[in-house]
Structure formats: C-alpha cells, structure tokens
Amino acid sequence: MADIVETAVNAGSFKTLLKAVDISGLTETIKSPGPYTIFAPTDDAFANLSQETLDSLLQNTEKLKRIVAYHIAFGDVRSDDLAQIDEAETVEGSVIAIESANGKSKVNDANIIKTDILADNGVIHVIDVVLMPAILAGH
C-alpha cells in the first residue's frame, strides 16, 4: 500500500496541497510511519483562496508550515472514529473541532466530502475548505 504522500499524488486532486507540503518541509513527516490522519483540502478548496493569499502563503514558509501541520492529526482516525470524537490534536499543536451529524462530518468549518482514503501510514479525509489555525486567521 502507498504512503499518504503517494496516495495523495495518485488521487490527482491534491496538487496544491502537495506543493504546500513540499514547500513547508513536511513531506518527510507524512512519509514517516505515523500513523497520521490528513484532512486534505482539494485543489478546488485552495482555489477558493484569493491568488494573493495563496501566493503570500507559498512565500511565507513558516506560516505555510503551521497551516499545513494544522491539517494533520495524530493517529489513524477513520470515519467511524470521527463520529465519536469532537476534537483532534494536530501536528501544528492546536486542536481542530470535529462535528458529526446525520452521517456527515465537519472539521471546523470544512465539510468532509470523502472519508477513509487509506494509506500505509494513515488515512486521508477530503475537505472542501483550507483550514486556518485561529492564531493565523485574519492575518
């Protein structure tokens, strides 16, 4: 089975996320044994950011690393687990809110649009919004 990075590459809809992971220096982290749970914004989610915001993030490695790490939770948290928890600690150090109702889950304000893409060292859940740690929101 492929690791999280290879799985995301094969999915084809995470090019911007993978670029951000690479620039932020977190590739080795999410290629390590983990396990990790990635809340992965699609390319469309990144496209919802203004070009100015995206360019600014891609040039600010420190801020970008915090944002990317905010999408990575410790452990192998599958959809069944999401329904039973209301928060998860991220690699960035903050906690993200998890909300599940009527068979659908959200992480902060993002809808989880596909769950349980399994990888060798964890799991990917696809989200429709780029998450921002509270400390960086509005900056």
Accessible surface in RSA format (square Angstrom, percent):
REM  Atomic radii and reference values for relative SASA: ProtOr
REM  Chains: A
REM  Algorithm: Lee & Richards
REM  Probe-radius: 1.40
REM  Slices: 20
REM RES _ NUM      All-atoms   Total-Side   Main-Chain    Non-polar    All polar
REM                ABS   REL    ABS   REL    ABS   REL    ABS   REL    ABS   REL
RES MET A   1   161.26  83.5  85.37  56.5  75.88 180.7  96.36  81.9  64.90  86.0
RES ALA A   2    30.94  28.4  19.91  30.7  11.03  25.1  24.33  34.3   6.61  17.5
RES ASP A   3    20.71  14.5  19.43  19.3   1.28   3.0   9.75  23.0  10.96  10.9
RES ILE A   4     2.54   1.4   2.54   1.9   0.00   0.0   2.54   1.8   0.00   0.0
RES VAL A   5    18.51  12.2  18.33  16.6   0.18   0.4  18.51  16.1   0.00   0.0
RES GLU A   6    77.50  44.5  75.43  57.1   2.08   5.0  29.28  56.6  48.23  39.4
RES THR A   7    18.75  13.3  16.21  16.4   2.54   6.0  15.58  20.9   3.17   4.8
RES ALA A   8     5.11   4.7   4.87   7.5   0.25   0.6   4.87   6.9   0.25   0.7
RES VAL A   9    86.27  56.8  74.47  67.4  11.81  28.4  76.35  66.3   9.93  26.9
RES ASN A  10   117.60  81.1  83.46  80.7  34.14  82.2  31.52  75.9  86.09  83.2
RES ALA A  11    53.31  49.0  14.95  23.1  38.36  87.2  27.51  38.7  25.79  68.3
RES GLY A  12    33.11  40.8   0.00   N/A  33.11  40.8  23.91  65.6   9.20  20.6
RES SER A  13    46.68  39.4  44.19  59.0   2.49   5.7  35.44  75.5  11.24  15.7
RES PHE A  14     2.29   1.1   1.90   1.2   0.38   1.0   1.90   1.2   0.38   1.1
RES LYS A  15   140.79  68.7 132.45  81.3   8.34  19.9 107.86  97.1  32.93  35.1
RES THR A  16    27.32  19.4  24.60  24.9   2.73   6.5   6.34   8.5  20.98  31.7
RES LEU A  17     7.82   4.4   7.82   5.6   0.00   0.0   7.82   5.5   0.00   0.0
RES LEU A  18    31.79  17.7  27.17  19.4   4.62  11.6  27.62  19.4   4.17  11.2
RES LYS A  19   111.77  54.5 103.87  63.7   7.90  18.8  64.03  57.6  47.74  50.9
RES ALA A  20     0.45   0.4   0.45   0.7   0.00   0.0   0.45   0.6   0.00   0.0
RES VAL A  21     5.58   3.7   5.58   5.1   0.00   0.0   5.58   4.8   0.00   0.0
RES ASP A  22   100.25  70.2  88.68  88.3  11.57  27.4  15.51  36.5  84.75  84.5
RES ILE A  23    61.85  35.2  42.67  31.8  19.18  46.2  49.91  35.9  11.95  32.4
RES SER A  24     4.24   3.6   0.00   0.0   4.24   9.8   0.36   0.8   3.88   5.4
RES GLY A  25    52.34  64.5   0.00   N/A  52.34  64.5  32.28  88.6  20.06  44.9
RES LEU A  26     7.38   4.1   7.38   5.3   0.00   0.0   7.38   5.2   0.00   0.0
RES THR A  27    34.02  24.2  33.85  34.3   0.17   0.4  31.42  42.2   2.60   3.9
RES GLU A  28   130.77  75.1 125.83  95.2   4.95  11.8  66.00 127.7  64.77  52.9
RES THR A  29    39.88  28.4  33.08  33.5   6.80  16.2  16.78  22.5  23.09  34.9
RES ILE A  30     5.43   3.1   5.43   4.0   0.00   0.0   5.43   3.9   0.00   0.0
RES LYS A  31    77.42  37.8  57.10  35.0  20.32  48.4  48.47  43.6  28.94  30.8
RES SER A  32    36.72  31.0  29.58  39.5   7.14  16.5  32.54  69.3   4.18   5.9
RES PRO A  33   120.72  88.0 102.62  93.5  18.10  65.8 111.42  92.0   9.29  57.8
RES GLY A  34    36.61  45.1   0.00   N/A  36.61  45.1   5.63  15.5  30.98  69.4
RES PRO A  35    63.65  46.4  60.29  55.0   3.36  12.2  60.29  49.8   3.36  20.9
RES TYR A  36    26.79  12.5  26.79  15.2   0.00   0.0   2.18   1.6  24.62  30.3
RES THR A  37     0.00   0.0   0.00   0.0   0.00   0.0   0.00   0.0   0.00   0.0
RES ILE A  38     7.14   4.1   7.14   5.3   0.00   0.0   7.14   5.1   0.00   0.0
RES PHE A  39     0.47   0.2   0.47   0.3   0.00   0.0   0.47   0.3   0.00   0.0
RES ALA A  40     0.72   0.7   0.72   1.1   0.00   0.0   0.72   1.0   0.00   0.0
RES PRO A  41     0.15   0.1   0.00   0.0   0.15   0.5   0.00   0.0   0.15   0.9
RES THR A  42    18.31  13.0  18.31  18.6   0.00   0.0  14.88  20.0   3.43   5.2
RES ASP A  43    37.96  26.6  34.40  34.2   3.57   8.4  26.12  61.5  11.84  11.8
RES ASP A  44   110.18  77.2 107.93 107.4   2.25   5.3  28.50  67.1  81.68  81.5
RES ALA A  45     2.65   2.4   0.00   0.0   2.65   6.0   0.59   0.8   2.06   5.5
RES PHE A  46     8.60   4.3   8.52   5.3   0.07   0.2   8.52   5.2   0.07   0.2
RES ALA A  47    77.36  71.1  44.53  68.7  32.83  74.7  55.05  77.5  22.32  59.1
RES ASN A  48   122.17  84.2  87.79  84.8  34.38  82.8  29.67  71.4  92.50  89.4
RES LEU A  49    37.47  20.9  28.27  20.2   9.20  23.1  30.90  21.7   6.57  17.7
RES SER A  50    64.08  54.1  47.23  63.0  16.85  38.8  54.08 115.2  10.00  14.0
RES GLN A  51   121.31  67.8 112.14  82.0   9.17  21.8  57.81 123.1  63.50  48.2
RES GLU A  52   143.64  82.5 133.45 101.0  10.19  24.3  53.37 103.2  90.27  73.7
RES THR A  53    53.92  38.4  49.66  50.3   4.26  10.2  28.41  38.2  25.51  38.6
RES LEU A  54    21.84  12.2  21.84  15.6   0.00   0.0  21.84  15.3   0.00   0.0
RES ASP A  55    57.63  40.4  56.21  55.9   1.43   3.4  16.78  39.5  40.85  40.7
RES SER A  56    58.47  49.4  49.42  66.0   9.05  20.8  28.46  60.6  30.01  42.0
RES LEU A  57     8.86   4.9   8.86   6.3   0.00   0.0   8.86   6.2   0.00   0.0
RES LEU A  58    28.56  15.9  18.98  13.6   9.58  24.1  18.98  13.3   9.58  25.8
RES GLN A  59   151.60  84.8 117.91  86.2  33.69  80.2  46.42  98.8 105.18  79.8
RES ASN A  60    63.24  43.6  57.48  55.5   5.76  13.9  15.92  38.3  47.32  45.7
RES THR A  61    69.74  49.6  66.11  67.0   3.63   8.6  41.82  56.2  27.92  42.2
RES GLU A  62   139.86  80.3 130.49  98.7   9.37  22.3  50.01  96.7  89.86  73.4
RES LYS A  63    43.85  21.4  40.27  24.7   3.59   8.5  20.92  18.8  22.93  24.4
RES LEU A  64     3.25   1.8   3.25   2.3   0.00   0.0   3.25   2.3   0.00   0.0
RES LYS A  65    95.58  46.6  95.58  58.6   0.00   0.0  43.78  39.4  51.80  55.2
RES ARG A  66    82.10  34.5  80.79  41.2   1.31   3.1  30.22  41.3  51.89  31.4
RES ILE A  67     4.54   2.6   4.54   3.4   0.00   0.0   4.54   3.3   0.00   0.0
RES VAL A  68     3.83   2.5   3.49   3.2   0.33   0.8   3.81   3.3   0.01   0.0
RES ALA A  69     5.91   5.4   5.91   9.1   0.00   0.0   5.91   8.3   0.00   0.0
RES TYR A  70    10.44   4.9  10.44   5.9   0.00   0.0   0.11   0.1  10.33  12.7
RES HIS A  71     2.31   1.3   2.31   1.6   0.00   0.0   2.04   2.1   0.27   0.3
RES ILE A  72     1.95   1.1   1.95   1.5   0.00   0.0   1.95   1.4   0.00   0.0
RES ALA A  73     0.85   0.8   0.85   1.3   0.00   0.0   0.85   1.2   0.00   0.0
RES PHE A  74   109.85  55.0  96.94  60.0  12.92  33.6  96.94  58.8  12.92  37.0
RES GLY A  75    25.66  31.6   0.00   N/A  25.66  31.6  23.37  64.1   2.29   5.1
RES ASP A  76    54.14  37.9  34.23  34.1  19.91  47.1  16.57  39.0  37.57  37.5
RES VAL A  77    20.94  13.8  20.61  18.7   0.33   0.8  20.94  18.2   0.00   0.0
RES ARG A  78    93.54  39.3  93.54  47.7   0.00   0.0  26.49  36.2  67.05  40.6
RES SER A  79    34.05  28.8  29.00  38.7   5.05  11.6  17.22  36.7  16.83  23.6
RES ASP A  80   108.06  75.7 102.27 101.8   5.79  13.7  30.27  71.2  77.80  77.6
RES ASP A  81    57.66  40.4  56.00  55.7   1.66   3.9  13.01  30.6  44.65  44.5
RES LEU A  82     0.15   0.1   0.11   0.1   0.04   0.1   0.11   0.1   0.04   0.1
RES ALA A  83    67.86  62.4  40.94  63.2  26.92  61.2  40.94  57.7  26.92  71.3
RES GLN A  84   150.57  84.2 113.97  83.3  36.60  87.2  41.32  88.0 109.25  82.9
RES ILE A  85    64.88  36.9  51.19  38.1  13.68  33.0  58.15  41.9   6.72  18.2
RES ASP A  86   105.93  74.2  98.05  97.6   7.88  18.6  34.24  80.6  71.69  71.5
RES GLU A  87   101.24  58.1  91.83  69.5   9.41  22.4  18.38  35.5  82.86  67.7
RES ALA A  88    12.43  11.4   5.75   8.9   6.68  15.2  12.43  17.5   0.00   0.0
RES GLU A  89   104.01  59.7  93.33  70.6  10.67  25.4  22.33  43.2  81.68  66.7
RES THR A  90     0.61   0.4   0.00   0.0   0.61   1.5   0.00   0.0   0.61   0.9
RES VAL A  91    42.70  28.1  21.44  19.4  21.26  51.2  21.44  18.6  21.26  57.7
RES GLU A  92    28.32  16.3   2.37   1.8  25.95  61.8   5.88  11.4  22.44  18.3
RES GLY A  93    53.19  65.6   0.00   N/A  53.19  65.6  27.93  76.7  25.25  56.6
RES SER A  94    38.36  32.4  29.90  39.9   8.46  19.5  19.82  42.2  18.54  26.0
RES VAL A  95    75.02  49.4  54.06  48.9  20.96  50.5  54.06  47.0  20.96  56.9
RES ILE A  96     0.00   0.0   0.00   0.0   0.00   0.0   0.00   0.0   0.00   0.0
RES ALA A  97    55.35  50.9  51.79  79.9   3.56   8.1  52.96  74.6   2.39   6.3
RES ILE A  98     6.12   3.5   0.01   0.0   6.11  14.7   0.03   0.0   6.09  16.5
RES GLU A  99   112.31  64.5 106.68  80.7   5.64  13.4  38.46  74.4  73.85  60.3
RES SER A 100    42.20  35.7  11.17  14.9  31.03  71.5  11.44  24.4  30.77  43.1
RES ALA A 101    60.07  55.2  45.09  69.6  14.98  34.1  54.87  77.3   5.20  13.8
RES ASN A 102   151.90 104.8 109.61 105.9  42.29 101.8  40.87  98.4 111.03 107.3
RES GLY A 103    90.70 111.9   0.00   N/A  90.70 111.9  46.48 127.6  44.22  99.0
RES LYS A 104   157.63  76.9 150.71  92.5   6.92  16.5 102.22  92.0  55.41  59.0
RES SER A 105    17.13  14.5  12.30  16.4   4.84  11.1   1.21   2.6  15.92  22.3
RES LYS A 106    73.36  35.8  73.24  44.9   0.12   0.3  28.70  25.8  44.67  47.6
RES VAL A 107     0.00   0.0   0.00   0.0   0.00   0.0   0.00   0.0   0.00   0.0
RES ASN A 108    48.05  33.1  29.16  28.2  18.89  45.5  21.55  51.9  26.50  25.6
RES ASP A 109   118.69  83.1 108.39 107.9  10.30  24.4  28.34  66.7  90.35  90.1
RES ALA A 110     0.01   0.0   0.00   0.0   0.01   0.0   0.00   0.0   0.01   0.0
RES ASN A 111    66.79  46.1  66.79  64.5   0.00   0.0  12.79  30.8  54.01  52.2
RES ILE A 112    18.67  10.6   0.35   0.3  18.33  44.2   0.35   0.2  18.33  49.7
RES ILE A 113   102.81  58.5  66.81  49.8  36.00  86.8  72.60  52.3  30.21  82.0
RES LYS A 114   122.89  60.0 116.62  71.6   6.26  14.9  71.08  64.0  51.80  55.2
RES THR A 115    50.39  35.8  37.63  38.2  12.76  30.4  16.51  22.2  33.88  51.2
RES ASP A 116    49.49  34.7  33.70  33.5  15.78  37.3  16.07  37.8  33.42  33.3
RES ILE A 117    32.43  18.5  28.06  20.9   4.36  10.5  32.43  23.3   0.00   0.0
RES LEU A 118    71.09  39.6  55.61  39.8  15.48  38.9  55.61  39.1  15.48  41.7
RES ALA A 119     9.55   8.8   0.00   0.0   9.55  21.7   0.00   0.0   9.55  25.3
RES ASP A 120   101.05  70.8  70.31  70.0  30.74  72.7   6.13  14.4  94.92  94.7
RES ASN A 121     9.04   6.2   6.69   6.5   2.35   5.7   9.04  21.8   0.00   0.0
RES GLY A 122     3.22   4.0   0.00   N/A   3.22   4.0   0.08   0.2   3.14   7.0
RES VAL A 123     0.00   0.0   0.00   0.0   0.00   0.0   0.00   0.0   0.00   0.0
RES ILE A 124     1.18   0.7   1.18   0.9   0.00   0.0   1.18   0.9   0.00   0.0
RES HIS A 125     0.00   0.0   0.00   0.0   0.00   0.0   0.00   0.0   0.00   0.0
RES VAL A 126    10.14   6.7  10.14   9.2   0.00   0.0  10.14   8.8   0.00   0.0
RES ILE A 127     0.00   0.0   0.00   0.0   0.00   0.0   0.00   0.0   0.00   0.0
RES ASP A 128    42.26  29.6  37.16  37.0   5.10  12.1  18.57  43.7  23.69  23.6
RES VAL A 129    61.39  40.4  59.47  53.8   1.92   4.6  61.39  53.3   0.00   0.0
RES VAL A 130     9.97   6.6   0.63   0.6   9.35  22.5   0.63   0.5   9.35  25.3
RES LEU A 131     5.44   3.0   2.90   2.1   2.54   6.4   5.44   3.8   0.00   0.0
RES MET A 132    56.77  29.4  41.32  27.3  15.46  36.8  36.47  31.0  20.30  26.9
RES PRO A 133     0.00   0.0   0.00   0.0   0.00   0.0   0.00   0.0   0.00   0.0
RES ALA A 134    91.89  84.5  69.66 107.5  22.23  50.6  74.87 105.4  17.02  45.1
RES ILE A 135   105.83  60.2  89.62  66.8  16.21  39.1  99.66  71.8   6.17  16.7
RES LEU A 136    25.23  14.0  20.66  14.8   4.56  11.5  20.66  14.5   4.56  12.3
RES ALA A 137    57.39  52.8  39.93  61.6  17.45  39.7  42.30  59.6  15.09  40.0
RES GLY A 138    91.00 112.2   0.00   N/A  91.00 112.2  43.98 120.7  47.02 105.3
RES HIS A 139   155.83  85.2  96.34  67.0  59.49 152.2  80.03  82.5  75.80  88.2
END  Absolute sums over single chains surface
CHAIN  1 A     7093.2       5518.8       1574.4       3682.8       3410.3
END  Absolute sums over all chains
TOTAL          7093.2       5518.8       1574.4       3682.8       3410.3
